């Protein structure tokens, strides 16, 4: 049974509100707002060092994961991922408003149990999140570590295009060590990448 969760609606553009913690589901997964009570079951997934092998922070360590979890709860955009067939927590993802862009949202901080790697579950999660976001915005942004080839390839599989184009300069993460991927609603609806 799901607990009552306060819905956070955020203004994206004038008159356009986005729920950053929706309940989303398909035949494979259920995504719901992350709750304090999810700590143990999510850490059971996150304590696998191989999940974080290409990530700069060793989130498999208890103290580092605890900080990450607190930040996720405080973000107001974190979702827990549940395998519908088993009812088990298998990972997490998050929405974040994009600074300086009222028509874009970032999807990130995603991880899945290694038992669910290989595309089908990641694709399902991202398609649910993207479809929800495109009800409110025109662009989805992914900021990925430059050395995190696994995440870059996963985003490319769902249609993300690495971008450095000046017209999207306001969406590009300017920090060292990151690359920016973009999916635009116009191309998504046509089944094309962008």
Buried (B, 14 or more C-beta within 10 A) or exposed (E): EEEEEEEBEBEBEEEBEBBBBBBBBEEBBBBBBBBEEBBEBBBEBBBBEEBBEBBEEEBBBEEBBEEBBEEBBEBBBBBBBBBEEEEBBBBBBBBBBBEEBEBBBBBBBBBBBEEBBEEEBBBBBBBBBBEBBBEBBBBBBBBBBEEBEBBBEBBBEBBBBEBEEEEBEEBBBEEEEBBBBBBBBEBBEEEEBB
